[in-house]
């Protein structure tokens, strides 16, 4: 069995690592063949220094796209091997400038023939290849800079798990969950207030009987999130989005986004023109969610909550 044929493209990291190890092994033997006293991992730093007078470690790291600690370690190894030297910057004594030693300069001259032969060998491989690996790597790096593999996997995970989520109307059996989930986040950051107790202790009388609605997010048929749509006696707004909460066990599954979208669609179906909400800027994930849903900051409305320091609205089209 060929491992990569069996596993497929998700093993790209393993395959690239094995390819890198194979190329690095050959590179070490090539240095020996040309009697060049270098290690393959030193090459990026060596090449930059061989084409300039001096560089700081920070500048070297920026030039080759490595971390500062990684470059610092390579420089120390090169200094120990007598290939590089360091000296204090004349204008900034806190900064050390790195340059090639006399021995390093001699290597830089001797290695030119190796460069010529290696470049020709790589060109032969690329020309013999159906797909140009160098160009493919460049394109792949460009795409990863736009969105990393980690970010793409997170998004796919959300999309897959979202398929297991259903948004259902509130039922009496959901009361304890609705109350407990909201009490948990409120008491974690703030204190319970009178308006909280009215809505959480008596959701039927305070929300539903007055023309409001409560939606419940179910993940594998278990409640994991809630959000209320409270009817407002306000000429400017139809409903208030309130009491949104997601269970800690369901974080990262996009439940808040699904609830928010469902509440907005519910509002539209009821003929609403504007939605209103109140929050606190300490709740950064919640504020980010509201902004992504399209809510904009507004000012000047009276509020029954001491914790409210930001008000937002959404104009429905």
N, C-alpha and C positions, 0 to 999 in steps of 0.2 A: 504494500500500500504506500502510495506517495502521500505524505502528510499534507502537503499544500493542496494537492488535488482534492483530498478528502475534506479538509477544513474550509478551503476557499479564501475569499478576499479578506475575511475578518482577521486573518493571521498576517496581515501586511506588515505589522510591526516586527514580528518574529522573522519574517523573510528579509526585510530590510536590514535587521540587525545581523543576520547570518551573512548577507551579502557584504555588509560593511566589514565584518570580521575577516572575510575572505580577501577583500581588497586590501585591508590593513596588513594582513599577513604577507601578501605579495609586496606591499610597499616597503615593509621592513627588510625583506630580502633584496629588494632593488637598491635600497640605501647601502646595504652591505656590498653589493656587487660593484657599486661605484665608489666604494670606500668613503662614503659620506656619513659622518658621525652625527646622525639625526634620528630621532624617533618620529614615527608617522604623526603622532598627536601634536608634535611641536611645529609641524609644517606651516599652519596658518600664521602663527606668531613670527616664525622665522622669515617667511616670505614678506610680510609687512615690514619687518625691521631691515630686511635686505634691500628694500626699495625706499627707505627713508633714513633720516639721521637718527632721530629719537622719537619715542612714543611713550606716553604714560600708560599704565595698565588699563585705566578707564578708556582711553582712546583706542587701545588695542582691542578691548572687549567690544567696543562699538563697531570697529572696523570689520571684525570677523563674526560678529553676532553670537559671541559666547558670553557666559556670565562672568562677572568680575572675579569671583573666587576661583573659577576654572582657569582663567587666564593667569591669575596671580600664581597658582600652583605650577602652571607650565613655565612661567618666567623663572620661578625659583629653581626648577629642575634644570633649565637652560643655563642659569648662572652657575649652578653647582657643576655642570658639565663644562664650564669655561667657554660657552658659546655666546653668552650675553653678559652685559654688565649693567649696573644701575648707578645713577648719581642724582643728588638732590637738584631740583629745579632752581635756577638762579633767582627767579622772581617769586616762587612759592615753595618755601622749605618743607611744607607738608607733603609735597608731591615728588615722587621719584620718577625719573625718566629712564627708560630702558633703551639700550642700543646693543648692536652686535659687538662682540669683542674682536680683537685682531684674528683670533682663531675662527670666529664666526664669519668674518669677512672673507677669509680664505675659502671656507666652505661655500659661501655664496658664489664665488668665482668657479670653483670646481663643479658645482652642481648644475651649471648651465647645460652641459652636455646631457646630463640625466633628464633635465626638463625637455630637451628636444626629443629624446628617444621615447620618453613616457607619453608626451603629447601625441606623437605619431601613433603609438600603440593604441591609445584611447580612441583616436580618430578612426583607426581601422575597425575597432569593435563597433563604434557607433555607425559607421558606414555599412557594416555587415548586418546590422540590426534592422528588422522591419520597423520597429518603433525606436526613435531616438531617445535614449534614457535621459540624457542631459536636459533636453527640452521638456520631457515629461516631468522630471523632478522640479524644474522651474515652474511649470504650470501647477503642479501639485502644491508647491510651497505657496504660490499666490492664492490658491483656493483656501488653504489652511489659515493664511493670514486674514482672510475675510471671515472665516468661521472655522474654529478648531474642530478636531474630531470629537473632543469632549463636549463642546457645545452642540454639535450635531446629534450625538448620542442622547444627550439630555432632551433635546427636542423630540427625537423619535420615541424616547421613553414616555414623554408626556402624551404624545399623540396615541401611542399604543394603549396606555392606561386610561386615556380619556374615553376610549371605546367601551370601557367597563363601567363608565359613570352614566347614571341616568338622573335627570332632574324631575322630581315629583312634587305635587302639591302637598302642603302640610296636612297631617292628620293628627287627631288627638293623641295617638300613640307616640308621636314625636315630641310631645311637650317637654318631657324630662330632658331629652337630648338637647332641644332648643335652648332651654333654660341653663343647663349645666355648661354647655359649650360657650355660651356668651358670658356667663359668670366667671369662667376660667380666665378668658383673655382680659376682661374688664379689671378683675381684682389683681391680675398679674402686673398691670401697668398703672391702674388708677384705683378708684373706689366706686362702689355701687352707689347710684344716685336714684332719686325718686322716680324719674322717668324710666330708668332701667327696670325697676321693680314692677312698674305698671305693665310694661311690655312683656317682661319675662314671666311674671306670675299669672298674668291674665291675657295671653295673646289673642284669644278668641274675642273677648270684649274690647280690648284696646286696639287690635289691628284688624282682625278679620271682619267683625261685625260693622266696622266703620268703612268698609269698602277696600280694605287692604288685602294683601296676600303674603304668604310665607312659602318659600320654596326650599326643598330639602334635596341635597345631593346624596345619592346612594352609590356606593362603590361595592360592586358584587352584592348588591341588595342590602348593604349595611349603611346606615346614615353616617356621613363623614363631614357634612357641611350644611349650613343654613344661611338664608338671607331673607330679610323682610322688605316688603314694599308697603309703606305706610301712607294712607290717603292723607293729603294735606289740605287744611283750610286756608289756602294762600292763593291769591290771585295770580301769583307768578309761577307757582309750581303745582303739578298734579300729584306727584308722589315723592316720598323720601325713601331713598335706599338706606336701609338701616339693619343693624343686628346681623351683619355678615360675619361668620366665624367658620373656620375650618379646623377639623381635628388635627392635632399634632401628628397622628399616625398617617395622615393623608397628605402631609406637606410635600411639595414638589411634584404633585400629580396634575397641577393645573386646575384644581377644584375651584379656587377662587375665580379664575377667569371664566370657567363654565357657568358658575352661579351668576356672575356679573352679566354675562351675555344673555342668560336665560331671563334675568330680571328685566333687562332692557327690552328684550323681545316681548315679554309679558306686558310691559308698560305700553309699548307700541300697539299691541293688540287691544288694549283698553282705551286707545285714542289719546294717550298722554302726549304732551308737547315738550314738557321739561321735567327732568328729574333733579332732585336736590339731595345732598348728603352732608353730614358733619363728621369730622374726624380730628385726629391729633397728629402733628407732624412727627411725633416719636414713633409712630407706626409706619415706618418707611416702606415696608413691603406693600402695605395696604394703599398708601398714597401712590406708589408706583403703579399698582394695579388699576386704581381709579383713573390715573392719567392715561394708561394704555387703553382703557375702555372709552376714553374721550372726554372725561370730566375736566372742567376748567375751574380754576379758583375764582371765587366771588367773595364779596364782603358786605357787611351791613345788616345781616339778618339776626334777629333775636334768637337765642338758644336756651333750652332748659338745662344744658349740660355745662358744668364747670370745666370739664376736660377739653371741651371743643376749642381749638385754636385755628382751625381751617374749615372753610365752607366751600363746597364745590357744586357745580351744576353741569348737566348734560342736556343740550338742546337736541331733541329727537327729530329726525327728518322723515 
